[in-house]
Amino acid sequence: MEETGGDGKLKLKSLDGADDPICVLTVAPAECSSSCPGPSSSSCLAPAPQHAPTQPSSFSYGVNSLYHAAAEPDFIPAYSPVKPARRNPSSGPKRPEKGNVIKPPFAWATDRRATIHTLNHLVSRGITEIHGGSQCKRCEARRVITYDLVDKFAAVAGFFGANQHLMHDRAPSKWMRPTFPDCEACGQRNCMRPILAEKKREMNWLFMLLGQTLGCCTHRQLKYFCKYNANHRTGAKNRLVYLAYRSLCKQLDPTLRI
């Protein structure tokens, strides 16, 4: 005989009415919805139907694991971390370009960087002497040296024209290790070097051309000169010195074929 207890358990009684502990059958009631009248209803005694999961779990086993394995793709893409965007070096602030127009540092210089007037222009204006400062390497005494423009330029242009085919676009040793005037203060010979300006735009290029002392310029000063005279400014110093002599001679006399 069947009997349901108050705790929702289904018990079997023997024929004589006594509870048989061996025949007690416990049935757990199914979960009820809000519309279920209560645990005493017969609908609550039916086990809840088992529905197939709508989406297999990656941690299921048995049949669900077979279903999950079949749903996996044929390959697993490799891990590709997101790389940060590369910085464009041209996007940063740029150094402003220097203008080519400057205040002429000398009467024989133009308002363009590393450019001098022509010989005819200077002679027509009465500029026939070029001066510049020099300093003794021994006693550091300073004095102003003056060169005659026409005579000194004739000597430089003549030497250049006579030896150009032997230079091979390189300045000779005479220009790389120039000879300096003697010092009148201490009597030291070959020691009065030209004073180089601190700023490259204030260089006395014509004075150094006439004294044939362009070899005293630094590599940076020579590159500055070649930059503003449309010359290739990479190479050995003797090549830059050669280009400086040739460019200055062409500035003084554009008719020279050198």
ABEGO torsion letter per residue (X at the ends): XBBBBAAGBBBBBBAAGBBBAAABBBBBBBBBBAABAEAABAAAABBBBBBBBABBBAABBEAAAAAAAAABBABBBBBBBBBBBBBBAAABBBBBBBBABBBBABAABBABBGBBBBAAAAAAAGBABBBBBBBBAAAGBBBBBBBBAAAAAAAAAAAAAAAAAAAGGBBBAAAABBBBBBBAAAGBBGABBBBBBABAAABBAAAAAAAGAAAABBAAAAAAAAAAAGBBABEBAAAAAAAAAAAAAAAABAABBX
